[in-house]
């Protein structure tokens, strides 16, 4: 049976997880901002809110996939 990590190891793991989540947040913020800009631009050009949202969401999903090493294709 595997031993549970001690308190120091749990604290180290929590710190590491927090650090990684902050790094991901920093990487994702510009992508979310760009998707919001795409949606706003399409709305300003007369696209329906639903179509603008769908186009921005498609771009956002592909961008997230590529930022994490995916090919961007399905």
C-alpha positions in Angstrom: 0.0 0.0 0.0 1.2 3.5 -0.8 2.0 5.8 2.0 0.3 9.2 2.2 2.6 12.2 1.7 3.7 14.0 4.8 2.7 17.5 5.7 5.8 19.1 4.1 5.2 17.2 0.9 1.5 18.3 0.8 2.5 21.9 1.3 5.1 21.6 -1.5 2.5 20.1 -3.8 -0.1 22.8 -3.0 2.5 25.5 -3.7 3.4 23.8 -7.0 -0.2 23.5 -8.1 -0.9 27.1 -7.2 2.1 28.3 -9.2 1.1 26.3 -12.2 -2.4 27.6 -12.1 -1.2 31.1 -12.0 1.1 30.5 -15.0 -1.9 29.1 -16.9 -4.0 32.1 -16.0 -1.3 34.4 -17.3 -1.1 32.5 -20.5 -4.9 32.3 -21.0 -5.8 35.9 -20.2 -4.7 37.4 -23.6 -6.5 34.5 -25.4 -9.7 35.3 -23.6 -9.3 39.0 -24.2 -8.8 38.4 -28.0 -11.9 36.2 -28.1 -13.9 38.9 -26.4 -12.5 41.4 -29.0 -13.4 39.1 -31.9 -17.0 38.8 -30.6 -17.3 42.6 -30.1 -15.9 43.3 -33.5 -18.3 40.9 -35.2 -21.2 42.4 -33.3 -20.1 45.9 -34.4 -20.0 44.7 -38.0 -23.6 43.6 -37.8 -23.3 40.0 -37.0 -26.0 38.6 -34.8 -24.9 38.1 -31.2 -25.4 34.3 -31.5 -23.3 34.1 -34.7 -20.6 36.3 -33.2 -20.5 34.3 -30.1 -20.2 31.0 -32.0 -17.4 32.3 -34.2 -15.5 33.7 -31.2 -16.0 30.4 -29.3 -14.7 28.4 -32.2 -11.6 30.6 -32.4 -11.1 30.4 -28.6 -11.3 26.6 -28.5 -8.8 26.3 -31.4 -6.5 28.8 -29.7 -6.6 27.0 -26.4 -5.9 23.7 -28.0 -2.9 25.1 -29.9 -1.5 26.8 -26.8 -1.4 23.5 -25.1 0.4 21.7 -27.9 -2.6 20.5 -30.0 -2.8 20.8 -33.7 -5.9 22.9 -33.7 -7.7 20.3 -36.0 -10.1 17.6 -35.0 
